[in-house]
Amino acid sequence: MKAVLLLYEKYPDTYGNTVEIKIWSVPHTELRPHGLKYSLVYIVDRCRVVGYDNETGKGDHKHIDGSEYFTNSRARRGCALIF
């Protein structure tokens, strides 16, 4: 099954910075037990300041000011995905 785009939004916030949200429906896997591929990013002056995603092979993780932090997705199994 190919990924099916469920949501795509890209808009400026009140400060002129960019918010971009992408959510796809994908098969359920160990790294994506919720069946979703997602990306949420906040961009200031064309630089990602904060981002959350579950890139293939990495699972749920976040990006803050150029650093990448991994989370324990197993602990959140069964919980709603919250950005």
C-alpha positions, 0 to 999 in steps of 0.5 A, a space after each residue: 500500500 502506498 502512503 495516502 496523504 490525509 492532511 497538508 497545511 502550510 501557512 504563516 503564523 502571526 509573526 510571519 514564520 512558517 508552520 507546515 503539517 503533513 500526515 499520511 496513512 500508511 501500513 501499521 508497522 513496529 515504527 508506525 503502530 498508529 498507521 500514520 507517517 507525519 511531519 510537523 515543522 516550524 520554520 523561522 527565517 528559512 531554518 527549521 526551529 522545531 520539527 516532529 516526524 517519524 521518518 522511515 528507520 528512525 521512528 518518532 523523533 524531534 528536531 530542535 535548533 539543529 539537534 535530533 532527539 529520539 523518543 520512546 514510541 513504545 511508551 506511547 502505543 495506544 495514545 493519541 498522536 499530539 503535536 
